[in-house]
């Protein structure tokens, strides 16, 4: 199974320093970069609900485990564009 990947939506590119928008990245790497930004007081999104740290409105996701076994019933797959 391919690893979970995340792609930052260009609308939020200024909110996430060091994460290139429109490019698929390993989701754990994206999470760590976003957490580092949070620790340094940079993000504008810290008041969002925290069901999951990376917001579906800010990122697209693909790959990895999806469904009840993944710990979240509402994760969605986004097909990789060729």
C-alpha positions as CSV (number, residue, x, y, z in Angstrom):
1,X,0.0,0.0,0.0
2,X,1.4,3.4,-0.9
3,X,2.0,5.8,2.0
4,X,-0.5,8.5,2.8
5,X,0.2,11.7,0.9
6,X,-1.0,15.2,1.2
7,X,-1.1,18.1,-1.2
8,X,-1.5,21.7,0.0
9,X,-4.2,23.7,-1.7
10,X,-2.6,26.9,-3.3
11,X,-5.2,29.0,-1.5
12,X,-3.4,28.3,1.8
13,X,0.2,28.4,0.6
14,X,1.1,31.4,2.7
15,X,-0.2,29.7,5.9
16,X,2.2,26.7,5.7
17,X,5.9,27.8,5.5
18,X,8.1,25.2,3.8
19,X,5.3,23.2,2.2
20,X,5.1,23.6,-1.6
21,X,1.5,23.8,-2.7
22,X,0.2,21.6,-5.5
23,X,2.8,18.9,-4.9
24,X,2.2,15.5,-3.3
25,X,4.3,15.1,-0.1
26,X,4.4,12.2,2.4
27,X,1.6,13.1,4.9
28,X,3.8,12.5,8.0
29,X,6.4,15.0,6.6
30,X,3.6,17.6,6.0
31,X,2.3,17.0,9.5
32,X,5.7,17.6,11.0
33,X,6.3,20.8,9.0
34,X,2.9,22.1,10.0
35,X,3.6,21.2,13.7
36,X,7.0,23.0,13.5
37,X,5.2,26.1,12.1
38,X,2.7,25.9,15.0
39,X,5.5,25.6,17.6
40,X,7.1,28.8,16.2
41,X,3.8,30.7,16.3
42,X,3.5,31.1,12.6
43,X,0.2,29.6,11.4
44,X,-3.0,31.6,11.0
45,X,-5.1,28.4,11.4
46,X,-4.6,27.5,15.0
47,X,-8.2,28.1,15.9
48,X,-9.6,25.4,13.6
49,X,-11.3,22.4,15.1
50,X,-8.8,19.6,15.9
51,X,-10.5,16.4,14.8
52,X,-7.4,15.9,12.6
53,X,-4.4,18.1,12.6
54,X,-4.3,18.6,8.8
55,X,-7.5,20.1,7.6
56,X,-9.4,18.7,4.6
57,X,-10.1,22.2,3.5
58,X,-6.4,23.0,3.4
59,X,-5.1,19.7,1.9
60,X,-6.0,16.9,-0.5
61,X,-5.1,13.4,0.5
62,X,-4.4,10.1,-1.3
63,X,-3.0,6.7,-0.5
64,X,-2.5,5.0,2.8
65,X,-5.1,3.3,4.9
66,X,-8.6,4.6,4.5
67,X,-11.7,3.8,6.5
68,X,-12.4,2.6,10.0
69,X,-9.0,0.8,10.4
70,X,-7.3,4.1,9.6
71,X,-8.7,5.8,12.7
72,X,-11.0,8.2,10.8
73,X,-14.2,7.2,9.0
74,X,-14.3,10.3,6.9
75,X,-11.0,10.3,5.1
76,X,-11.4,10.6,1.3
77,X,-9.2,9.3,-1.5
78,X,-8.1,11.7,-4.2
79,X,-6.9,10.0,-7.3
80,X,-3.4,11.1,-8.5
81,X,-3.7,13.1,-11.7
82,X,-1.4,11.8,-14.5
